[in-house]
């Protein structure tokens, strides 16, 4: 979901008022989708985020910086070379398209002013950030060659071309009568569809809001409208233009589970929602929308999730194969029975004479008969030896297969724990730890990442109502550090029983925690596990002194004794309160 072009008109004015005249002090690229310009002005500093994430492309001022990778990407280095220390001269929207230009004055040779332009195209999966000088492309975040697009290419050294123009009318530049005349010509179309086809910058939200404001159904056909209806539509369009020009009222609508369902620069009245959020600025609204949509994707996170998914699929398939082979191996005793019976009665038959023989089962108390298949190429003694050999082979296989099955089941639990860790990861340091864990486990054929001088990734930290601290590990390496280095021997350790999840430490210091605090820690153990959507989840807890790590065990694997078990059904109200309270320190806990 992205903000529609019509609602971006006041965004251009908002950014112009806040940033024009400011000097670009620093440029960073926290991920493959975003560039952040730190703009310094007398008395204040601002951070402008340019995001081309397909889920929510936007540009807006942000309050808090995003974490940056250890090494800046190439595109970031190019921007630093050409526009860092430059002064923002202009910010403008192209018509009502989702297309922005930022002119930046820089000092050239002999002190001359050189104006370079950042183009921000906010068009879903085709979004891009392009740097120009005299309309020639210096570089682009996403280079587009002829093999990628027939419409146009975006490559360094080429002249920049605007995206294909739309045959629509700009409400701020075209007389209203002309807009209504064009609208009336779409007699076979529904009102909301005709508005989108006629008015530049209109998407479903703006079109349906205009119809609602006019007191009309958005699905009514244009040919069914009366002259008075077109007057109402004209009044509604005029009011929307006034709201976007004189009094923007940024608005977000949330559905079930706080899912973002709509956003605009004006109040949205036509759509029902669980809750509505209003904001003083479009930037503040877009920053919240970013968090709700989850547009900040750490590098490698998706790649690792795909790797884990494939490895889990392989391990589960292997378990299925092993179970079938174990089932076959369970027939080993039948081969021993055959061999024992042949040993007892082989003298009663001639060699190479029969393909099967029927004898009295020596193990039957009632003297039942059994039929034993034979290989006529072999003597009876050789058939007996072959049966014993088959029996020995199946028994050995059964032991081996059971060992392999146990290893595979442990691997599934281990991979699932890494998958849970990826869900909680919110920083480059945490992703780097998971990368190194995958390398050490043989799942990635890459070199471990070197530790930089940054502060090591920290566990989640929460406060109970009585002030007791609760720590939650974000990955297996962190779980080990938390349990065996951070925690005191008499702190309380919690973990979902036989379910992949985080280690949770209740910093009790040897004192018995009150019931409410213990239940909160158990709730967090369930929330940061693969059972977060289940009910009556068993959570084991014991003092840290009783938690041990076997020699050679994989990261995060422990054994423990003296445990007690709680059965927890997630309490959303309890969790929401503590997660919201800690959201500033724990952005991934949302």
C-alpha positions as CSV (number, residue, x, y, z in Angstrom):
1,X,0.0,0.0,0.0
2,X,1.2,3.5,-0.8
3,X,-0.1,7.0,-0.5
4,X,-2.0,8.1,-3.6
5,X,-0.6,10.9,-5.8
6,X,-3.5,13.3,-4.8
7,X,-2.6,13.0,-1.1
8,X,1.1,13.6,-2.0
9,X,0.5,17.2,-3.0
10,X,0.5,18.5,0.6
11,X,3.5,16.3,1.3
12,X,5.5,18.2,-1.3
13,X,4.5,21.5,0.5
14,X,5.3,20.0,3.9
15,X,8.8,18.9,2.9
16,X,9.5,22.1,1.1
17,X,8.7,24.2,4.1
18,X,10.8,21.9,6.4
19,X,13.9,21.3,4.2
20,X,14.5,23.9,1.5
21,X,17.6,25.8,2.3
22,X,19.0,23.0,4.5
23,X,22.4,21.5,3.9
24,X,22.8,17.7,3.4
25,X,25.2,16.8,6.3
26,X,25.2,13.1,5.9
27,X,23.9,10.4,3.5
28,X,23.2,6.8,4.6
29,X,21.6,3.7,3.0
30,X,20.3,1.4,5.8
31,X,18.9,-1.2,3.4
32,X,18.4,-1.9,-0.3
33,X,15.2,0.1,-0.4
34,X,16.0,3.3,1.5
35,X,18.3,6.3,1.4
36,X,18.4,8.8,4.3
37,X,19.5,12.4,3.9
38,X,20.5,14.1,7.1
39,X,19.7,17.8,6.6
40,X,21.2,20.5,8.8
41,X,19.5,23.9,9.3
42,X,19.9,26.7,11.9
43,X,18.3,25.5,15.0
44,X,17.2,22.0,13.8
45,X,18.3,18.9,12.1
46,X,16.0,16.6,10.0
47,X,16.3,13.2,8.4
48,X,14.5,12.7,5.1
49,X,13.9,9.0,4.2
50,X,13.6,8.1,0.5
51,X,12.0,4.6,0.4
52,X,11.3,2.6,-2.7
53,X,10.1,-0.4,-0.8
54,X,7.4,-2.0,-3.1
55,X,5.1,-2.4,-0.1
56,X,5.1,1.2,0.8
57,X,7.2,3.5,-1.4
58,X,7.4,7.0,0.2
59,X,9.5,10.0,1.1
60,X,9.1,11.6,4.5
61,X,10.9,13.0,7.5
62,X,11.7,10.4,10.2
63,X,12.2,10.9,13.9
64,X,14.7,8.1,14.6
65,X,17.6,6.9,12.4
66,X,17.7,3.4,11.1
67,X,20.7,1.1,11.7
68,X,23.3,1.2,8.9
69,X,25.3,-1.7,7.5
70,X,29.1,-1.8,8.4
71,X,30.0,-0.8,4.8
72,X,27.9,1.7,2.7
73,X,26.5,0.3,-0.6
74,X,27.9,1.6,-3.8
75,X,24.8,3.9,-4.6
76,X,25.3,5.5,-1.2
77,X,28.9,6.2,-2.0
78,X,27.9,7.8,-5.3
79,X,25.4,10.1,-3.6
80,X,28.0,11.1,-1.0
81,X,30.4,12.0,-3.8
82,X,27.9,14.1,-5.7
83,X,25.5,15.7,-3.3
84,X,26.8,15.5,0.3
85,X,27.3,19.0,1.7
86,X,24.9,20.3,-1.0
87,X,22.0,22.7,-0.2
88,X,18.4,21.7,-1.0
89,X,17.1,24.3,-3.5
90,X,13.7,22.9,-4.4
91,X,11.3,20.0,-3.7
92,X,8.5,19.5,-6.1
93,X,5.9,16.9,-7.2
94,X,5.5,16.2,-10.9
95,X,1.8,17.1,-11.4
96,X,-0.1,14.8,-9.2
97,X,2.0,11.8,-10.0
98,X,3.9,9.8,-7.4
99,X,7.0,11.4,-8.7
100,X,9.2,13.9,-6.8
101,X,12.3,16.0,-7.8
102,X,14.7,17.3,-5.2
103,X,17.1,20.0,-6.6
104,X,20.5,20.2,-4.7
105,X,23.0,23.0,-5.3
106,X,26.6,21.9,-4.9
107,X,29.9,23.7,-5.3
108,X,31.6,22.8,-8.6
109,X,35.0,23.6,-10.1
110,X,36.2,27.2,-9.4
111,X,33.4,27.7,-6.9
112,X,30.6,27.6,-9.4
113,X,27.1,26.3,-8.4
114,X,26.2,22.9,-9.9
115,X,22.6,21.8,-9.5
116,X,22.0,18.1,-9.3
117,X,18.6,16.5,-9.0
118,X,17.3,13.4,-7.1
119,X,14.3,11.9,-8.8
120,X,12.2,9.7,-6.5
121,X,9.7,7.5,-8.4
122,X,7.2,6.0,-6.0
123,X,5.5,3.5,-8.3
124,X,5.2,0.2,-6.5
125,X,7.6,-2.5,-7.7
126,X,8.9,0.0,-10.3
127,X,9.9,2.6,-7.7
128,X,13.4,4.1,-8.0
129,X,15.8,6.8,-6.9
130,X,17.8,8.4,-9.7
131,X,20.6,11.0,-9.6
132,X,20.7,13.5,-12.5
133,X,22.9,16.3,-13.7
134,X,21.6,18.4,-16.6
135,X,19.0,15.6,-17.1
136,X,21.8,13.0,-17.6
137,X,21.7,10.0,-15.3
138,X,24.7,9.8,-13.0
139,X,23.5,6.7,-11.2
140,X,20.3,4.9,-10.1
141,X,19.4,2.7,-7.2
142,X,17.8,0.3,-9.6
143,X,19.3,0.2,-13.0
144,X,16.9,-0.8,-15.8
145,X,18.3,-2.2,-19.0
146,X,16.5,-3.1,-22.3
147,X,16.0,-6.7,-21.1
148,X,14.1,-5.4,-18.1
149,X,11.8,-2.9,-19.7
150,X,10.6,-2.0,-23.2
151,X,9.1,1.3,-22.2
152,X,12.4,3.0,-21.1
153,X,15.8,2.3,-19.7
154,X,17.5,3.8,-16.7
155,X,21.3,3.6,-17.0
156,X,24.2,5.9,-16.2
157,X,25.1,8.2,-19.0
158,X,21.6,8.2,-20.6
159,X,19.2,11.1,-20.7
160,X,16.5,10.8,-18.1
161,X,13.0,10.1,-19.5
162,X,9.8,10.6,-17.4
163,X,7.6,7.6,-16.9
164,X,4.9,7.3,-19.5
165,X,2.3,10.1,-19.1
166,X,-1.3,9.3,-18.1
167,X,-4.2,10.8,-20.0
168,X,-5.8,12.3,-16.9
169,X,-6.7,15.7,-15.7
170,X,-5.0,17.6,-12.9
171,X,-7.8,19.0,-10.6
172,X,-5.4,21.9,-9.6
173,X,-4.7,22.9,-13.2
174,X,-7.8,22.2,-15.2
175,X,-11.2,23.9,-14.9
176,X,-13.7,21.8,-12.9
177,X,-16.2,21.9,-15.8
178,X,-13.7,20.2,-18.1
179,X,-13.2,17.5,-15.5
180,X,-16.9,16.9,-15.2
181,X,-17.4,16.8,-18.9
182,X,-14.7,14.1,-19.2
183,X,-16.3,12.2,-16.4
184,X,-19.7,12.3,-18.1
185,X,-18.2,10.6,-21.2
186,X,-17.5,7.4,-19.3
187,X,-21.2,6.3,-19.3
188,X,-20.6,2.6,-19.0
189,X,-18.2,2.9,-16.1
190,X,-18.8,2.9,-12.3
191,X,-18.4,6.2,-10.6
192,X,-15.2,5.3,-8.7
193,X,-13.6,3.8,-11.8
194,X,-14.5,6.8,-13.9
195,X,-13.0,9.2,-11.3
196,X,-9.7,7.2,-11.3
197,X,-9.6,7.2,-15.1
198,X,-10.4,11.0,-15.2
199,X,-8.6,12.6,-12.3
200,X,-4.8,12.5,-12.1
201,X,-3.5,11.2,-8.7
202,X,-6.8,9.4,-7.8
203,X,-6.6,5.9,-6.5
204,X,-9.4,3.8,-5.0
205,X,-9.3,5.7,-1.6
206,X,-9.6,9.2,-3.1
207,X,-12.2,8.1,-5.7
208,X,-14.5,6.4,-3.3
209,X,-14.1,9.2,-0.8
210,X,-15.2,11.7,-3.5
211,X,-18.3,9.6,-4.3
212,X,-19.1,9.2,-0.6
213,X,-18.8,13.0,-0.1
214,X,-21.1,13.5,-3.0
215,X,-23.7,11.3,-1.4
216,X,-23.5,8.7,-4.1
217,X,-22.7,5.0,-4.4
218,X,-19.2,4.5,-5.7
219,X,-20.5,1.6,-7.8
220,X,-23.3,3.5,-9.6
221,X,-22.8,3.8,-13.4
222,X,-22.0,7.2,-14.8
223,X,-24.9,6.9,-17.3
224,X,-27.4,6.6,-14.4
225,X,-26.4,9.9,-12.8
226,X,-28.6,13.1,-13.0
227,X,-27.3,16.7,-13.5
228,X,-27.7,17.3,-9.8
229,X,-25.4,14.4,-9.1
230,X,-22.6,15.9,-11.2
231,X,-23.0,19.1,-9.2
232,X,-22.6,17.2,-6.0
233,X,-19.5,15.4,-7.5
234,X,-18.0,18.8,-8.4
235,X,-18.6,20.1,-4.9
236,X,-17.0,17.0,-3.4
237,X,-13.9,17.4,-5.7
238,X,-13.6,21.1,-4.8
239,X,-13.7,20.2,-1.1
240,X,-11.1,17.5,-1.4
241,X,-8.8,20.0,-3.2
242,X,-9.4,22.5,-0.4
243,X,-8.5,20.0,2.2
244,X,-5.3,19.0,0.5
245,X,-4.3,22.7,0.0
246,X,-5.5,24.5,3.1
247,X,-6.1,22.0,5.8
248,X,-4.4,18.6,5.3
249,X,-5.6,16.1,8.0
250,X,-3.4,12.9,7.6
251,X,-5.4,9.8,8.5
252,X,-4.7,6.1,8.8
253,X,-7.4,3.4,9.1
254,X,-6.6,0.1,10.8
255,X,-8.5,-3.1,10.4
256,X,-8.3,-6.4,12.5
257,X,-5.0,-7.1,14.1
258,X,-3.9,-3.5,13.5
259,X,-3.5,-4.1,9.8
260,X,-3.2,-0.9,7.7
261,X,-6.2,-0.7,5.3
262,X,-6.1,2.9,4.1
263,X,-4.3,6.2,4.4
264,X,-4.8,9.7,2.9
265,X,-4.1,13.4,3.5
266,X,-7.7,13.9,4.5
267,X,-10.2,12.2,6.8
268,X,-11.5,8.9,5.3
269,X,-15.2,8.7,5.9
270,X,-16.4,6.1,3.4
271,X,-14.5,3.1,4.8
272,X,-15.3,1.3,8.1
273,X,-12.3,0.4,10.3
274,X,-11.5,-0.9,13.7
275,X,-9.6,2.3,14.5
276,X,-8.6,5.6,13.0
277,X,-5.4,7.5,13.6
278,X,-4.9,11.2,12.9
279,X,-1.6,13.0,12.6
280,X,-0.4,16.6,12.5
281,X,1.9,15.9,9.5
282,X,2.1,13.5,6.6
283,X,5.6,12.5,7.6
284,X,4.5,11.3,11.0
285,X,1.7,9.3,9.4
286,X,4.0,7.7,6.8
287,X,6.5,6.8,9.5
288,X,3.8,5.0,11.4
289,X,2.6,3.4,8.2
290,X,6.2,2.1,7.6
291,X,6.1,0.4,11.0
292,X,2.7,-1.1,10.4
293,X,3.5,-2.5,7.0
294,X,6.9,-3.6,8.1
295,X,8.7,-2.0,5.2
296,X,12.1,-2.1,6.8
297,X,13.6,-5.4,5.6
298,X,17.1,-6.2,6.9
299,X,19.5,-7.4,4.2
300,X,19.7,-11.2,4.1
301,X,16.7,-11.7,6.3
302,X,14.5,-13.0,3.4
303,X,17.4,-15.0,2.0
304,X,18.0,-16.8,5.3
305,X,14.2,-17.4,5.8
306,X,14.1,-19.1,2.3
307,X,17.2,-21.1,3.2
308,X,15.7,-22.3,6.5
309,X,12.4,-23.2,4.7
310,X,14.3,-25.3,2.2
311,X,16.4,-27.0,4.9
312,X,13.3,-27.7,7.0
313,X,11.6,-29.2,3.9
314,X,14.6,-31.5,3.3
315,X,14.8,-32.6,6.9
316,X,11.0,-33.3,7.1
317,X,11.2,-35.4,3.9
318,X,14.1,-37.3,5.3
319,X,12.1,-38.1,8.4
320,X,9.3,-39.5,6.3
321,X,11.8,-41.7,4.4
322,X,13.4,-42.9,7.7
323,X,10.1,-43.8,9.2
324,X,9.2,-45.9,6.2
325,X,12.6,-47.7,6.4
326,X,12.2,-48.2,10.1
327,X,8.8,-49.8,9.5
328,X,10.5,-52.2,7.0
329,X,13.3,-52.9,9.5
330,X,10.7,-53.9,12.1
331,X,10.1,-57.1,10.1
332,X,13.6,-58.3,11.1
333,X,12.2,-60.9,13.6
334,X,10.3,-62.6,10.7
335,X,13.6,-63.4,9.0
336,X,15.0,-64.9,12.2
337,X,11.9,-67.1,12.7
338,X,12.3,-68.4,9.1
339,X,16.0,-69.1,9.8
340,X,15.3,-70.9,13.1
341,X,12.6,-73.1,11.5
342,X,14.9,-74.0,8.6
343,X,17.6,-75.0,11.0
344,X,15.2,-77.3,12.8
345,X,13.7,-79.0,9.8
346,X,16.1,-78.7,6.8
347,X,17.0,-82.4,7.0
348,X,13.3,-83.2,6.1
349,X,13.6,-81.7,2.6
350,X,15.9,-82.0,-0.5
351,X,18.1,-79.2,-1.7
352,X,17.1,-77.3,-4.8
353,X,13.7,-79.1,-5.0
354,X,11.1,-76.5,-3.8
355,X,10.5,-72.8,-4.1
356,X,8.8,-72.9,-0.7
357,X,8.2,-75.3,2.1
358,X,5.5,-75.6,4.8
359,X,6.6,-76.7,8.3
360,X,5.3,-76.7,11.8
361,X,6.3,-73.4,13.5
362,X,8.6,-74.3,16.3
363,X,7.5,-71.1,18.2
364,X,3.7,-72.0,18.0
365,X,2.2,-73.5,21.1
366,X,-0.7,-74.8,19.0
367,X,1.5,-76.3,16.2
368,X,0.5,-73.9,13.5
369,X,2.0,-74.3,10.0
370,X,4.1,-71.6,8.3
371,X,5.3,-71.4,4.7
372,X,8.9,-70.4,4.1
373,X,9.9,-69.0,0.6
374,X,13.1,-70.5,-0.7
375,X,15.7,-69.6,-3.3
376,X,16.0,-72.8,-5.3
377,X,19.5,-71.9,-6.5
378,X,20.6,-72.2,-2.9
379,X,20.8,-75.2,-0.6
380,X,18.5,-75.3,2.5
381,X,21.5,-74.5,4.7
382,X,22.4,-71.5,2.4
383,X,18.8,-70.3,2.5
384,X,18.9,-70.5,6.3
385,X,22.2,-68.5,6.3
386,X,20.7,-65.9,4.0
387,X,17.7,-65.4,6.4
388,X,20.1,-65.0,9.3
389,X,22.1,-62.5,7.2
390,X,19.0,-60.5,6.3
391,X,17.9,-60.5,10.0
392,X,21.3,-59.2,11.1
393,X,21.3,-56.5,8.4
394,X,17.8,-55.3,9.3
395,X,18.6,-55.2,13.1
396,X,21.8,-53.1,12.4
397,X,19.8,-50.9,10.1
398,X,17.1,-50.4,12.7
399,X,19.6,-49.1,15.2
400,X,21.2,-46.9,12.6
401,X,17.9,-45.6,11.3
402,X,16.6,-44.8,14.8
403,X,19.8,-42.8,15.5
404,X,19.4,-40.9,12.2
405,X,15.7,-40.2,12.9
406,X,16.6,-38.7,16.3
407,X,19.3,-36.5,14.6
408,X,16.8,-35.4,12.0
409,X,14.1,-34.5,14.6
410,X,16.7,-32.5,16.5
411,X,17.7,-30.8,13.3
412,X,14.1,-29.8,12.7
413,X,13.8,-28.3,16.2
414,X,17.2,-26.5,15.7
415,X,16.2,-25.1,12.3
416,X,12.8,-24.0,13.7
417,X,14.6,-22.1,16.5
418,X,16.7,-20.2,13.9
419,X,13.5,-19.4,12.0
420,X,12.0,-18.0,15.2
421,X,15.2,-16.0,15.7
422,X,14.8,-14.5,12.2
423,X,11.3,-13.3,13.1
424,X,12.7,-11.4,16.1
425,X,15.8,-10.0,14.4
426,X,15.8,-6.2,14.2
427,X,19.5,-5.2,13.6
428,X,22.4,-5.9,11.4
429,X,24.3,-7.4,14.4
430,X,21.5,-9.9,15.0
431,X,21.4,-10.9,11.3
432,X,25.2,-11.3,11.4
433,X,25.0,-13.6,14.3
434,X,22.5,-15.8,12.5
435,X,24.7,-15.7,9.4
436,X,27.6,-17.0,11.4
437,X,25.4,-19.7,13.0
438,X,24.3,-20.9,9.6
439,X,27.9,-21.0,8.4
440,X,29.2,-22.9,11.5
441,X,26.3,-25.3,11.0
442,X,27.2,-26.0,7.4
443,X,24.0,-24.6,6.0
444,X,25.8,-21.6,4.3
445,X,29.0,-22.0,2.3
446,X,30.3,-18.6,3.1
447,X,32.9,-17.1,5.3
448,X,31.8,-16.0,8.8
449,X,31.3,-12.2,9.1
450,X,33.9,-10.4,11.0
451,X,32.9,-8.7,14.2
452,X,33.0,-4.9,13.9
453,X,33.4,-2.4,16.6
454,X,29.7,-1.8,16.9
455,X,27.9,-2.6,20.2
456,X,27.0,-6.3,20.2
457,X,23.3,-7.2,19.6
458,X,21.3,-6.9,22.9
459,X,18.4,-9.1,24.0
460,X,14.9,-7.8,24.5
461,X,14.5,-6.1,27.9
462,X,11.1,-5.7,29.6
463,X,10.0,-4.5,33.0
464,X,7.3,-6.2,35.1
465,X,4.9,-4.1,37.2
466,X,7.0,-4.7,40.3
467,X,10.2,-3.5,38.4
468,X,11.7,-6.9,37.9
469,X,13.7,-7.1,34.6
470,X,12.9,-9.8,32.1
471,X,15.4,-10.5,29.3
472,X,14.5,-12.4,26.1
473,X,17.1,-13.8,23.7
474,X,16.7,-13.0,20.0
475,X,18.8,-15.9,18.5
476,X,20.6,-19.0,19.6
477,X,24.0,-17.4,20.2
478,X,22.2,-14.7,22.2
479,X,20.3,-17.4,24.1
480,X,23.6,-19.0,25.1
481,X,25.1,-15.7,26.3
482,X,22.0,-14.8,28.1
483,X,21.7,-18.1,30.0
484,X,25.3,-18.8,30.8
485,X,26.9,-15.3,31.0
486,X,24.4,-12.6,31.7
487,X,22.0,-14.5,34.1
488,X,22.9,-15.1,37.7
489,X,22.9,-18.7,38.9
490,X,19.7,-18.0,41.0
491,X,17.8,-16.1,38.3
492,X,14.7,-17.9,36.8
493,X,15.1,-19.5,33.3
494,X,12.0,-20.1,31.2
495,X,11.4,-21.8,27.9
496,X,8.4,-23.4,26.0
497,X,8.5,-27.1,26.5
498,X,9.8,-29.0,23.5
499,X,8.9,-26.0,21.3
500,X,11.5,-23.8,19.5
501,X,11.6,-20.4,21.1
502,X,13.7,-17.8,23.0
503,X,15.4,-18.3,26.4
504,X,13.8,-16.0,28.9
505,X,15.5,-14.8,32.0
506,X,13.6,-13.4,35.0
507,X,16.2,-11.4,37.0
508,X,14.9,-12.5,40.4
509,X,18.2,-12.6,42.1
510,X,17.3,-15.6,44.1
511,X,14.0,-14.2,45.4
512,X,10.7,-15.9,44.6
513,X,9.0,-13.8,42.0
514,X,5.3,-12.9,42.5
515,X,2.8,-14.8,40.5
516,X,2.0,-11.9,38.2
517,X,5.6,-11.4,37.2
518,X,6.2,-15.1,36.7
519,X,3.2,-15.3,34.4
520,X,4.4,-12.3,32.4
521,X,7.7,-14.0,31.9
522,X,5.9,-17.1,30.7
523,X,3.7,-15.1,28.4
524,X,6.8,-13.6,26.8
525,X,8.3,-17.1,26.5
526,X,5.2,-18.1,24.5
527,X,5.2,-14.9,22.5
528,X,8.8,-15.4,21.3
529,X,8.2,-19.0,20.3
530,X,6.6,-20.9,17.5
531,X,3.6,-21.5,19.7
532,X,2.6,-17.8,20.0
533,X,-0.7,-18.5,18.3
534,X,-1.6,-21.6,20.3
535,X,-3.4,-22.0,23.7
536,X,-2.4,-23.9,26.9
537,X,1.3,-23.9,25.8
538,X,3.5,-25.7,28.4
539,X,6.3,-23.4,29.7
540,X,9.1,-24.9,31.8
541,X,10.9,-22.8,34.4
542,X,13.8,-23.5,36.8
543,X,16.7,-21.7,38.4
544,X,19.6,-21.0,36.0
545,X,21.9,-23.2,38.1
546,X,20.0,-26.2,36.9
547,X,20.4,-25.4,33.2
548,X,23.4,-27.1,31.5
549,X,24.8,-27.1,28.0
550,X,26.1,-30.6,26.8
551,X,29.5,-30.7,25.3
552,X,29.4,-30.2,21.6
553,X,25.7,-29.2,21.6
554,X,24.4,-26.8,19.0
555,X,23.8,-23.1,19.9
556,X,20.7,-22.6,22.0
557,X,20.5,-26.3,23.0
558,X,20.4,-27.0,26.8
559,X,19.3,-29.6,29.2
560,X,17.8,-28.8,32.6
561,X,16.4,-30.3,35.8
562,X,14.3,-29.3,38.8
563,X,11.8,-27.6,36.5
564,X,8.1,-26.7,37.0
565,X,5.6,-26.3,34.2
566,X,3.0,-23.6,33.6
567,X,0.3,-23.8,30.9
568,X,-0.1,-20.5,29.2
569,X,-2.7,-19.1,26.8
570,X,-1.5,-15.8,25.3
571,X,-3.0,-12.8,26.9
572,X,-3.0,-10.0,24.2
573,X,-3.9,-7.2,26.7
574,X,-1.0,-8.2,29.0
575,X,1.4,-8.5,26.2
576,X,0.4,-5.4,24.4
577,X,0.9,-3.3,27.5
578,X,4.5,-4.6,28.2
579,X,5.5,-4.6,24.5
580,X,4.3,-1.1,23.9
581,X,6.1,0.1,27.0
582,X,9.4,-1.4,25.7
583,X,8.9,-0.6,22.0
584,X,11.4,2.2,22.0
585,X,14.2,-0.2,23.1
586,X,12.7,-3.2,21.3
587,X,11.4,-2.2,17.8
588,X,11.1,-5.8,16.7
589,X,8.8,-6.7,19.6
590,X,5.8,-5.1,17.9
